[in-house]
Structure formats: C-alpha cells, structure tokens
Amino acid sequence: MFNFFDKLKNTVSKTAQALVGNVVDAVSDEKEFSDFVLDDMEDLLISADLGVNYASELVDKLRGQDKIKPSEVKEFLQDEFIKTLDSTGSSEIAYKDNELNIYFITGVNGVGKTTLIGKLAYRFKQEGKRVLIAAGDTFRAAAEEQVDIWSKRSGADIVRRDKADPASVVYEAIQKARNENYNVVLIDTAGRLQNKFNLMEELSKIKNVIDKNAPDELRESFLVLDANTGQNGLQQAKVFKECVNLTSVALTKLDGSAKGAIVLAIAKELNLPVKLVGVGEKMEDLKDFDSKEFIQALFI
C-alpha cells in the first residue's frame, strides 16, 4: 500500500538529492576533510537553500577534527538536522478542548494561504469541530471569492465583508464565534509584501483586535511559506516576525520542490517550528509536520 511515508519520501525527493545526495556523492569517497573538500561541501549546502550561516556552521564543525570521516558525512548531517528541528520545540498544533481556538494565518500573496485555510478547516470539520473563517483579505475580490469557495468545500462558515476594514471583520468573527459556540476561527489576511508598511500596519491592527478581545484564545500565528521560494522564504519570515508574534510555519507546495531545506534554515535562524506541510492537491493533503519522519524521508 502506498502509505503517507512513501508519499512524503516522493514529495521531498528533489530536496533530498540537493541537500543530501549531492553532498554525500561529492565527499564520501574522500580520505579526509581537506579545505578543498569542505569548501565544496559548503557550496553544495548553500546551493540547496540551507542558508549561508547554517551551511558555514555545519562545515566548521568538520574543520580541524578527525573523529568524523567523509564516509560518515551522511550520518553527521542527519544528526545535525534532527537537532536543529527539535530545538524549536513541539511541532504539534496548539488546541484546547471546550474553548475557542483562533488561528492567525499570514504570508505573502501566492503562497497558498487560502488553500491551507480551506484544508485546515476541512480537517477540523472532519474532527467534528464548528469552524468559522474570517475573510480578512477584504480589498482583493479574488481572495474573498477564493476563501468563500473553500469555506463551502470544507463545510465551514464564513464572515465576509467586501471592502471593509479587515480588523472589523476579525472583530465580528470573534464575537460571532463566542456567541454561537464555535470551536475554531481561522483568520485569512492580505499578503501584499511589496507595500510593506501598509501590510504591516494592517496585520498589527488585526493582531491588536485579537489581543484586546481574545488574547487567551489565540493558539497559533502561522506563517505560510511556499517551499519553492527557498531563501526568499527566510526573508519573508523575518518581515512578518517584525509585526506578528509568529509561533509556527506551514510549508506549502513541498511536492516537486528542491528547496525544502528552507525548513531547516527557518528553524536555525528564527527558531520557528514547522507544524503543517502541504504534500499535494487533495483536501487531505495537509499533514502534521514530524521532524524525524521528514529527516528520515530525506536520508533514505
């Protein structure tokens, strides 16, 4: 049977080749870690979107030591990657029974925020939860139409006010959820990064509404990243972290990407855990991120 692990292994196959296969092939037959071999290894790690700082740190651990041989580089990388992912804390989505649970979803346009919201709504509905979506990207008609379609597909309810102030939509959704005993509120937001100041102001305003009206009910502030953006994703994360207290990352479009190493770069640079990963187009293709499973899929 084609199980989830097999699907994950296929999903990360291009990342595995770029991040592990190329490095192992380049150095494992060498007798020792010469400067030439290490410089080549560092270049390969950087080109796999691990990030300059992290790649340099890993390679520096191999300089001037004789315990780890080039033939053992695969095991070395596997151990280091697991340590890095585990250092960010739990990858389990925060949720409390018998309470309202609010999830604040951010990210630039085109990364798959609305699709992720639809799939997350579907998951909660399948678990028997009452789900409400707050359509907070109010100035882009296509965004509101898209989130409306996803709400219908998932069976969730929606608060939508075209052209309204996004913060007022979020306020209305919180009040409705409280009054009508919803379990989950999923907040969609705009992602116009090219107009950074306005976007940050808008997100800060929404966050203030949540902090003022439901501070104890905000479970997660997700940053949604497209795996194909590579190191650009790290820069996006830094921008969003400036104004929103991000708690975790959801990685979309991992299937077919060779840049899944961004998971490790974000864990290292920003200390943010990845909690959700998109591995396909179906409603069910949104999975909890498991660091050991992810690393195992990379290295098998």
N, C-alpha and C positions, 0 to 999 in steps of 0.2 A: 504493500500500500504506500502511496506517495504521501508521506506524513509532513507535518509542519517543518520538521528539521530539514528534510530533503528540500523543501521549498525555500527555506532560509538559506541553505547552502547554495542553491542555484541563484538566489537573489543577490548574494554577496560574492559570487564567483569572480566578477571583474575586479572588485575591491581586493579580494584575496590574492589575485595574481599580481596586482600592482603593489600591494603592501607587503605581502609575504613571499609569494613565488619569485618575483624578480630579485628580491634581496637575497633569498636563500640560494638561488641559482648563481648569483654573482659572487658570493663569498664562501659558500660551504666547502668548496674544494681547495681553498687556500690553506696553507700550513699555519699561518699566523696572521694576526690583525695588524698589518703594516699600515702606515699612514695612507698609502695609496688605496688599499682595500677599504679602510674606514671612510675615507673621503667619498669613494664610490658608493658605499652603503648609505652615507648621509644624503647624497644627491638623490638616490632612489627613494628614500623615505620622504624627502621633501616633495619630490615629483608625484608621490602617491597621496599628497594632501594631508600629511601628518602635521605639517607646520614646521617652520624653521627652528623655533625654540625647542620643541619636543624632540625633533629628529636629532638636533645637536646634543641634547641632554642624553639621549639613549646611546649615541655613538661615543660620547665622552666617558660613559661607564665602561666601555670596552678598551679605551686607550690605556696603555701602560699597565695592563693586568695580564696574567697568564692562566687564570683559572678557567675562563670560558674560551673555548676554541671556536674557530669559524664553523666547524662542523656542527656546533651546538647553537648556532645563531637562531634557529627556529624556536627552540625551547626558551631561549633568552627573551625573544620578542613576545612570545606567548605569555610568559610570566609577567613581564613588564606591562603589557596591555591590560591584563586582568587586574593588576594592582591599580592602574590608573582609573579604570572604570569603577572599581569597587570603592575607591577613595571618595567618590562623590556622594555616597550614601545609598539609601534604598531606591530601587527603581520601581517600586510599587506605587500605583496612583493612590493618592490620599482620598479617602472616602469615609464618611461616618453615617452609620445607620440611624434612622429616625431623626435625621436633621436635614436641613437644606445644604446642598453641596454646590458651590459655584466654581466654575472653571473659566478662567480668563484666557482667551486664545489670541495670540498676537503673531505677527510675521508679515513680511512684505507681500505685495500682490504677486500671484502666480505660483506660490509655493504649495498650494493645496490646502489652505486653511479651511475653506468652506467644505471641501470634501472630507477632511478629517473630522470636522464638527458633525457632519452627517453620519459618518461611520461610528463616531463615539456615541452619538445619540441613539443609533441603532443598537449598539452594544448594551447601553443602559436600559433601553426598552426591552431587549431580549431577557434582561435580568429582572424584569417586572417593575422597573422604576418609572415614575412620572417625570417626563423630561420637557423642559421649556428652553427654546433657543431665543436669545436676544440678538436681533439683526442690527448690529452696531455699525456696520459699514453703510451708512444711510445716504451718502452722496454719490454712490456708484450704482446706478439702476441695475446693472448686470449682476452685481454682487447680491443685491437683495432678492432678485429673481432666483439666483442660484441657491441661496440659503433656503428660500421658500420651497423650492423643488426638493431639496434634501430633507427638509422637515417632513414633507409629505411621504417621501420614500421611507424614512426611518420611523414614522408614526409619532414624531414629537410635535408639540405645539410651538407656536412662534409669536413673538411680539415684534411687529414690523411697523415702522412709521417713516415712509419715504421723505427724504429731505429734512427730517427732524434732527435736533441735536442728539448725537449718539449717546451722550451721558444721560439724557432724559429717557431714552429708550431702555437703557440699562436699569435706571431707577424704576421705571414702570414694570420691567420684568421681575425685579427683586420683590416688589410689592405684590405682584400677581402670584409669584411663586409662594410667598409666605401665606397669602390669604387663601390660596387654593391647594395648599399642601403638596407642592411639587417636591420631588427628591433632588432634582438636578437642574441647574441653569447653566447653559453653555453660551458664552458671550463671544460673538463674532466681532472683529474690529477691522478698521481700514489698515492698509499697508503701503501707503504712498511714501516710500523712503526717499524719493527724490525731493520731496518737500519736508525735509527732516524736522524743521522747527514746528510746523503745523501738526504733523503726525504726533510728535512727542507731547505737544500741548494737549491734543485730543485724548491720547492714551492716559496721560496724567489726570485729566479731568474725569475720565471713566474710573480710573483707579481710586480717585478721591471719593466718588459716589459709592463705590463698593466699601471702601474703608469707613465711610461715615455711616452707611446703612446696614452693612453686613460683614463687619471685619472678621468675625469668628467663623464665618461660613465660606470664606474664600479658601478653597482647598489647594488649587494649583494655578500658577500663572505660566501657561505653556508658551514657548516659542516654537513655532512650526518652521522647519527648515527643509528645503529641497536638497536631497543628497547630492545632486549634480552641481550645486554651487561651490562645493569644495571650500577653499579658504575664504571665499566671499561670505560664506555662511558664518564664519567666525567673526568677521567684521559686522555683519548684521546683528549677531548676538550681542556684541559689545554696545551697539547703538541702542538696542531695546533694553538692555540691562541698565542703561543710564536713567531711564524714567519709570521702568516697571520692575518690581521686585520679582524677577523670574525665579521659578522654582524648578523648572524642568524643560526638556526639549522633546519635541515629537519630530521624528525624521520621516519625511515622505519621499516617494519616488526612488526608494533604495534599489528597486529592481532595475537592472540594466546600468547602474552607475558604477564607475570605477573609483568614486571619490568618497566611499563610505567611511574612510579614515577620519572624516570630519568629526565623527562621534568621539574619537579619542582626543582630537585637538581641543574640542569644546570641554571635555572632561578635564583635560590638563590645564587649559588656560583660564577657564571660567568656573570650574568646579560645579558644573551643572550636570545632573544625571539625565540620560535619555530614558524616557519612560514608555514611549509609544513608537512603533515603527510601521510604516506602510510597506507591504510586500506584494501589492497587486491592486487590481481594479475593483474587485468584488467588495460588497458590504462587509464581509467577514475578514477582509484582508488588512485589518488593523490589529496588530498584536502587541502585547506587553513586551517590553524590551527585557531580555535576560542576558546579562553581560557574559556569563560563562557560555551560554548557548551561542551567542554572537561570535565570541572568540573561537570557540570550537569549530563553528562553521567556516571561519576564516582559515583555520590551520589544518583542517582535514583534507 
